[in-house]
Amino acid sequence: MDKCTFCGIVSGRLPGKIIYSDELATAFHDIHPAGPTHILIVPNKHITSVNDLIPEDEALIGHLFTIARQLAESEGVDKSGYRLIINTGRDANQTIFHLHMHLIGGQPVRYPMG
C-alpha cells in the first residue's frame, strides 16, 4: 500500500519512532499523543480495519495484545493502568485506514468514553 502512512513506517520509507518490531507487528510513538504514553501498535500486514479481518488473522490480533502488555510494562504504566483503543471507521474517528491499536497511559483517562 504505497499511500498508507503506517505501511511506510513499517517498511522504513517514512520516519517513525519505532520502539518494537518483529516479523508480524511494529509499535511506535504517536506523533499527536493523547497522554504521556501513547504508542501505536500495527500489524505489518496491511489490514484496513477490524471489518477486514479474516479467520487467519486471529493469531496476529492476539499478538498485538501481547505486544501491548509488554510495552505497558516497559513504559511503566502496567500497574497504574492504560487504555487500549482500536477505532473502526469514520464515525469512530479512524483517520488512518490501517488497523492499529492505541496504547494510552501515564495519567488518568477520561470516563465515560465517547
C-alpha positions in Angstrom: 0.0 0.0 0.0 2.1 2.9 -1.3 0.0 5.6 0.1 -0.5 4.1 3.6 1.4 6.1 6.3 1.7 3.1 8.6 2.9 0.8 5.8 5.5 3.5 5.1 6.7 3.5 8.7 6.8 -0.3 8.9 8.8 -0.5 5.7 11.2 2.3 6.8 10.2 4.5 3.9 8.7 7.0 6.3 10.1 8.1 9.7 8.7 6.9 12.9 10.0 6.5 16.5 9.8 2.7 16.4 10.0 1.0 19.8 9.2 -2.5 18.9 9.3 -4.6 15.7 9.1 -8.2 14.8 8.0 -10.2 11.7 4.3 -9.6 12.4 3.9 -6.2 14.0 5.5 -2.8 14.7 5.0 -0.3 17.5 5.9 3.4 17.5 5.1 6.6 19.4 2.1 8.5 18.2 3.0 11.9 16.8 0.0 13.5 18.4 0.0 11.9 21.9 -3.2 11.9 24.0 -1.2 11.1 27.1 2.4 10.8 28.5 2.4 7.3 27.0 0.8 6.9 23.5 2.0 4.1 21.4 0.5 2.7 18.2 0.8 -1.0 17.6 0.2 -2.1 14.0 0.3 -5.3 12.1 3.0 -5.3 9.4 0.4 -6.8 7.0 -1.9 -4.1 5.7 -5.4 -4.6 7.1 -7.7 -1.6 6.6 -9.8 -2.1 9.8 -11.4 -4.7 12.1 -14.0 -5.1 9.4 -11.4 -6.6 7.1 -10.1 -9.2 9.5 -10.3 -12.8 8.3 -10.1 -16.0 10.4 -6.4 -16.4 9.5 -5.7 -13.1 11.3 -6.8 -14.3 14.7 -3.3 -15.2 16.0 -2.0 -11.8 14.6 -4.6 -9.9 16.6 -3.8 -11.8 19.7 -0.1 -11.0 19.1 -1.0 -7.2 19.1 -2.5 -7.6 22.6 0.6 -9.4 23.8 2.8 -6.7 22.5 0.6 -4.1 24.2 1.0 -5.8 27.6 4.8 -6.0 27.1 5.0 -2.3 26.1 2.8 -1.2 29.0 5.2 -2.9 31.3 8.3 -1.5 29.7 6.7 2.0 29.7 5.9 1.7 33.4 2.1 2.0 33.0 1.2 -1.6 33.6 0.5 -1.1 37.3 -1.3 2.2 37.2 -3.4 1.3 34.2 -3.7 2.1 30.5 -6.3 2.1 27.8 -6.2 0.1 24.5 -8.3 1.5 21.7 -9.0 0.2 18.2 -11.1 2.7 16.1 -13.0 1.2 13.2 -14.5 3.5 10.5 -15.0 7.3 10.2 -17.7 7.5 13.0 -15.2 6.0 15.4 -12.6 8.6 14.3 -10.3 6.2 12.4 -8.1 8.6 10.5 -5.5 6.2 9.1 -7.0 3.2 7.4 -4.5 0.6 8.5 -5.7 -1.3 11.6 -3.9 -0.1 14.7 -4.2 -0.2 18.4 -3.6 2.8 20.6 -1.9 2.2 24.0 -2.5 5.3 26.2 -1.4 5.7 29.7 0.7 7.7 32.2 -2.3 9.7 33.5 -5.9 9.0 34.4 -8.0 8.7 31.2 -11.4 10.3 30.7 -14.6 8.4 31.5 -17.1 7.9 30.1 -15.7 7.2 26.6 -17.5 8.5 23.5 
